[in-house]
């Protein structure tokens, strides 16, 4: 049975803190996004500051889907969230354990996403273009078992992820 989106979402948010050095107070889940008259929620964002003010505070947006989801639909949703967020510099598409990172670029007045190898750490803006080879290490278990399951520490030479209770909290509005 594939893992649900919330389990993948939590694992990816924790990866941003552990592997990329973002503070957990600026990594938010289910962050409200306004797109014209439509209101949605970005699965995971990194804010420039730890405040809930405006979409212009978003540095990074990730769209999370469970394995087997339609990549094109998920990508289009990510593009719409990034386009509605004035200062967003990076994005990621996470489908199951497969991660694709993108740099946000303006082309002819429109925001586009260009594949990059990995996300820069701690608000840096240097990146290398190319396909991502990063993966989440996920266990196929129920979300409650997953959140409380103790695992051995990750190998420092890989991108494995160790989950801990309460590392990332969701934003409730």
N, C-alpha and C positions, 0 to 999 in steps of 0.2 A: 504494500500500500504506500503510495507516495506521501511524503511529508506535506503538511498544510503550509499555506503562505505565512502564517504568523510564526511558525517555528523557523522557517528560512529567514524571515525578516529579522527575528531576534539574533540569529546566528550571524547575519551580515552586519547588523549594528554593532555587535560585539567585535567583529573583525575590524571594523573601522577604528575602534578604540585600541585594541590590542596590537594589530599589525601596522596601522598607519599613524598612530599617536594622537588621534583626535580626542579631546576631552569628552567624557561621557555626558557632561551637562550641555554640550552643543550638538550631540547626536540625538536626534528626535525621531520618533516613529509616529506615523499617522498624522503628519503635519498638514494643516489646512492650506489648500491652494485655490485661489480664485482665478478662473479662466473665463473672462467675460461675465456672462450671467450664470455660468456653471460653477459650482463649488465642488471640489474633490479633495482627496487626501493623498499626499505623497507618502509612499510606504516608509522611506527612510530619507532624512535630510541631515546635512551638516550646516549649522548656522554659523555666520561670522561671529556672533556674540550669543550669549545665553539669554535671549529675550524673545518674547512672543510679540512682535510688532507687525512687521510687514513682510511680504514675500521678497523684498529687496535684501533681506538679511540672509537669504539662502545661498550658500557656497556650492552645495552639491545635492543632487537628488538621485535616489535609486528607486527603480520600479522592480518589484519582487513578484514572481509568479511561481507556482509549483511546477514540477517537472511535467513536460508534455504540453504546456500552455502554448498558445499561438504567439510566436516570437514577433511577427509583424504588428499585431495588435498591441502587444506590450511595448514595443519600440515606439509606436505612434503615440501611446499614452505618455511615455517618458518625454518625447519631443514636445507634446503639448504642455506638460508641466514646466519643462525647462524654458520654453518660449514665453510663458507667463511670469517667469521669475527673472526680474531685471538683471541682477548681478550674479546669477548662477554661472559657475565656471566649469563644472564637471558633472557627469552623470554616470549611472551604471544600470545595466539591465541584468537582473539575476533571475535565471529560470532554473529551478531545482538547485543544483550545486554549480552550475555554469555561470561565470561572471564575465560580462563585457563592460569595459570602462570606456568612457568617451570624454573628449574635450569639447566644450561648447565654443563654437566659432560663429562669427557673423559673416554671412556671405550675401552680398546684395541686399543688405538690410534685414535679412532673415537669419534666425539662429539655426545652425546645423550641428550635428554631432559627428565628430571624427574619432574613429577608434584609436585608443592609446593602449600601451602595454600594461600600465598599472596606474593607479591613482597616486598623485604626489602626497607626501606626508605633511601633516601640520600646516596647511594653507600655502604650501609652496605652489608655484605655478609653472614649474618646468616639467615637461613630460616628453616621452618618446612615442612617436606614432607607430602603430602596428597592432596586430591582434593580441588580445589578452589570453594568457595561459593560466590564469588564476582560477581556483576552485574552492568552494566551501566543503569542508568535511562534515557531512551530516550523517546521523544515524537514523535508520528507519524504525522509529518508535513513536508512541503517542506523545503529544506535546507535553503533558504533565510528567511523564516518565523522562522525557528528554531534558526538561528544565532542571530536574533534580538528580540526574544521572552523573555520577562522578567519573571523570575520565582521567587518564594519565596526561601529564603536561605535554603540549605539542612539541614536536621536534623543531628546534630553532632553524633548521635548514629547509623547512617546508612552510606552507601556508595553512597548516592544520589549525583548528580552532578548538579551544577548550571553553565550554560554556560554564558560567557561574550564575547562580541565582541573583537576581536584582542588579545586574551590572548596568542594564539599560532600562529605563522606564519609558512608558508611552506618554505622549502628550494627550491629555483629555480636555476637550473644549466643549 
